[in-house]
Amino acid sequence: MTLTLPAAMPAIRKTQNAPGLEFCPETEIPSIGPNDVLVRVTHAGICGTDRHIYEWDRWSQSRVKMGITTGHEFVGKVHAVGEGVKSIAKGDRVSAEGHIGCGHCRQCRTGDAHICKDVSIIGIDRNGCFAQYVCIPQENIWPVHPLIPDRFAAIFDPFGNAVHTAMAAGVSNRNVLITGVGIIGLMAVSVSKAAGANKIIVTDMDQNRLELAKQLGAHEALMATEPDLVQQIKNIAGNDGPEVLLEMSGHPVAISQGLESLQNGSTAALLGIPPDNISIDITNAVIFKGTTVLGINGRRMFETWYQMEQFLLAGMDLDPIITHQIPMEEFESGFQKMQSGEAIKVVLEMPDSD
């Protein structure tokens, strides 16, 4: 399907082997194959992964190639479709699953494509959505319900992490400990509350985020540095401690404290990524307790997406977490606000071309 496109587009790219990203006003518009969809991006969320790339940490240097367009959270409108695309049409409002599986491995063929061994992630392994246009395989496109606003649809990716973590752990009617209330941890508070958790206890190092967690439904919010933190958590939860841990921080101390706080026979869902290898008392915290440990990666395709849609249609509000919406050209200020702690979730507004 051939449609008129501008000669070039603006994009935010990784162009130097150093901290920072570059606004490139004249970037080549992606071409599409027969099974691809070209989406005109309207809104894109800045993710913690984007911040890693912006700050150019060790992980980013080992994974991200120079010249790539970053970003993997977005919503937009379909501008063109390949000749093999039948269920998606020009003008449809869509988001997309950013993890693109190979489609052939055991995981992809048995419902676990989110942990495909050859996964390709937009904005990391292939050009992403911090641009006016992005190319997505039709299998990864998600039509957005008309009642879900753009600013929510733009952050389905991290919201899906929170939903996947909470639903995999089974939070309903159970006492839940959430360690780390950054963007995804705060979303996990809302998800746990909506899913019928009993008591929700959160820990973090940021007092403002702890207060926001309470506004979103946490029953208790504790500074991670408080003395006797584990015992405090057990006293609040009762029955020897929480039954569920949602670990969102990746901090070695938080992981150890969270596992230690759990009662026997509990479930620990680990999403946060530690900065390096860590030491955990597996014998006492996991084996002797009979703890079920779940490694959480991405979103289940597409079970998590249906769950997200239902949570939002039932009235879940993400606005307290979306603190800033700014023009694409001001992306530097968005990253700086995240670094300073002023911003929680930043959504970029892309320039219009239609």
N, C-alpha and C positions, 0 to 999 in steps of 0.2 A: 504494500500500500504506500503510494508516494504522496507526500504532503510537503508544502513549502516549509523550509526551516531557515533560520538566520544563518549567516555565513560562519559564525562562531558563537561561543557562549562563555560567560564568566564561570570560573571554577576556583575552588580552594585546593591547592596542591602542595605536596611535599617535594620541594625542589632543591633543598640543600641538606648536606649531611651535618646538620646542626639544629638546635632548637628553633621552633617556629614553623609557620606555614605561610604560603604566599597566595595572595589574591591575583589570579591570572585572568584578565578581562577577555582575552582572545584565545580560547581553548577550542580544540576541535570537537565538534558534536559527535557522540558515538553513533556508529552505524549498527544496524540490527540485522540479525539472521532471520530465517523463516519462522522460528519458534520464540522469537524475542518480542519484548514490548518496550517501546521508547516512552518514558514517562517525563513530562515536564514537572519538575519538582516545584512545589509551592512553599513547603515548610520542611525544615530538617533540624533534628535535635543534635546538640553537641553531647557526645557520650564520654564516659570516663576513658574509653579506649582512644578516642580522638585526643583527649588531653595527654595520654601517654605519648602519642605520636607528636603532638605539639611540643611536649617537653623533651622528646627524643631520648627516652630512657633506654636501658639495655635491651629490654624486650623489643621495643620498636626498631632499634637498629638491627636486630637479628632477623626481623620479619618483613618490614616494609621497604619496598623498592622506591628509589628516587623517581619523581615525576608522576606518582599516582595521585589521583583525585581522592580525597579522603571523605569520610562520612558514611554512615550506614543506617541512620534512622530518618525516615521521611514519609511524607504524603504528597501526592501530586495528581495530575490528570494525564490520562493516556493521550499521547500525541500521535502515535503511529504503532501499528502492529505488523508483524511478519505474516507472510501468506499462510503459514500453518497455524496461526492463532485463530481460534473459532469462538471462544467464550468471553473474550474481552474486546471492547470496542473503543474507538476514539471518543474522548470526553469522559470516560469512566473515571471516577475518583478512586485512587488505589494507594495502598501501601505495599510493602513486600517483606518477605522473609529474607534477611540478608545473608544467611548461610546457604550456599548453593552446593548441594551434594552431587556426587558423581553419578548417582542413579543406578549404579551397577554393583556396588559392594554389598556384603551381607547386611550391614546396618541400613542402607538405603532401601533394600528389598524386604526388610522385616519391620518397618515402621520406626526405625531409629535413625532417620536421616540427619537428625541434629548432631549426631556424633559420627558422621561419615569420616572415614580416615583420610579421605582426599578432599575435604571440604574447601571451598573457595569463598571467602568473605568479601562482600563489597566494601570498598573503602580501605581494605587492608591488602587483599590479594589481587583485586581487580578494581577498576575505577568505581568510585562511590557516588554519593548523592549530594555532596557539597558542590553542586553545579546546577545549571539550569535544566539539564537533561541527564537522565541515567538510563542505561540499558539493563533490563532484567528478564531472565527466562520466564516464559508464561507460567510455568509450574510454581514459581515463587511469588507471583502476584496475589495480593489479597484485596478484594473489593471492599471498600469502606462503607459501612452502613450510613445512610444519610443523616441519622440522628447523632452521629459521633463527630464532634468538631475537629477541624484540621489540627489544632494544637495538641489534641489528645492522640489523633491518628499518627502524628509525626513522631511520637515516642512509644509506639507499640513495642519496639525492640526491648528497651529496658523494662517496660511494664510486663512484657512477656517473661523476662527473667524472674521477676517477682512472683508472677502467677505460677510459673513452672515450679519454682522452689517451694512455695507454700502448698500447692496442690499435691506435689509429689510426696511431701512430708506428712500430709493428712492432718491439717490443723484444726479441723472441726471438733468442737467440744473438748479441746485439749489446751493445757497451759503451754504457752509458746514464749520462748526466749529468742529475741532478734538481736544479734551482736553486730553493730554497725548500722547506723541509720543515715547513710548517704542517700542518693537518689533512689536506688533500688530497695534499700532497707526501709525507707519511708513508704514506698509503694507497697512493700510487704506488710506493713502495719495495716494499711487500708484493705488489702486483700485478705489478711488473716481475720480482721474484724468482719468483713462481709461474708467470709466463709464460715463464720460461727465459732471462732476460737473462744476459749473461756477467758483466761487472763493473758494479756499480752505484756511482756516485760522487754524493755529495750535497754541497750547499753551503747555508749558512744563517748567521744572525747569533746564533742561540740555541744555546748549548753543550748544554743539556739535550735539546733536540730533535735535535741531531746525534747524541747518544749513543743516543737512542731509535731513530733511523734505523738505526744500526748493529745494534741488537738485532733490528730487523725484517728485516735482510738486506743493508743497504748495506755494501759492501766498504771504502769510504773515506768519511769525513765531514770536510769542511774548513770552517773559518771563512771566510766570504765576504770578510773583511778581510785575509786573509793575503797577504803580498807574493808576487809572481810566481804568483798563483793560476792563471792560464790555463796556464802552463807546468807547474805541478804536476799539473793535471788531465790534460794531454797525457802527462806521464810515467807517470801511473798507468794510463791507458787504453792506452797504446802505440799503434802504428800511426798516429801523427800526431793522436790525439785520439779522443774518443767518436764513435760513429756515430749516436747519438740524443740529443737534448736534450728533456727534459720541463720546460718553464719554468712554475713554479707560483707565483712570487713577485710578478710584476708590477713588480719594481724595475728601473728603467732600467739600472743598472749590471749587475745580474745577467743581464738579457737580452743586453746587449752582450758580457759575459764568456762567457756560454753559447754564443752564436753564434761568437765568436772561437775557442772551444775545439774546436769540431767539426772533424773531418777533411772533406776534399772529398767531395761526393756524399752528405752526411748528411741526416738529417731532424730538423727542429725543430718540436715541437708546443707551441704557446703557449696556455696556459690563464690564467695570472695577468694581472690587469688593471692596467695602469699608472695612477697617480693623475692623469696629464695626458698631453698629447702628448709623445713622446720622440724623440730623435735616434739613429739607428742607421746604421752604416757599411754600407749596403746593397750598395755596389759590391764591397767586399772580403769581407764576412761572408756574403753571400748569392749574388750574381750570379757572381762569379769562382769561388766554391767549388761552385757548382751545388747549393746547399742547397735542399731542399724544405721550405717553411714551411707548417705547418698551423695554422689558427685553430680552436681547440676551444671549443665552446659547448654546455653542457648534456650531455645523453645522447642517443644515437641511439635513437629509439623504434621498436621496443623491443629492438633487437639488443643494446644495452648491458645491458639488464635481464636478458636470458638469460645473458649473460656473467657478470654479478654473481652471479646465483644459482648458477652452476656453480662459481665461485671459492669461495663460502662453503660449498657442499655438499662441496667437496673438502678443506675443513678450514682455510681462511684465517681467522685470528683477528684481530678488530678490537678486542679488549678492551684491549690496551696503549694504544690511541688514545682510547678512551672513559674519561676520567679521573674524571668526575663524573656521577652520576644523582641528581637532586634534585626535590622536589615543585614543581609549577608555580608555587605561590605564592612560592617563593624564587627566582624568575627573576632578580631583581636581583643576587643573589649569583653566579649563573651568569655573567652578563655581566661582573661585576667580576673574577671569577676568570680569565676569558678575557683581559680587559684587562691584568691583572697578570702573565699568563704562567703562573699556577698551574695553570690548566686547559688542556687541549688540546680535547677534545670533551666538551660538556655535553649530557646528555639529560634533558629534563623529563618527569616522571611526572605525567600528568593525573589529576584526581580521578575516581573511579568513579561511574557513575550507574545501572548495570544491576543 
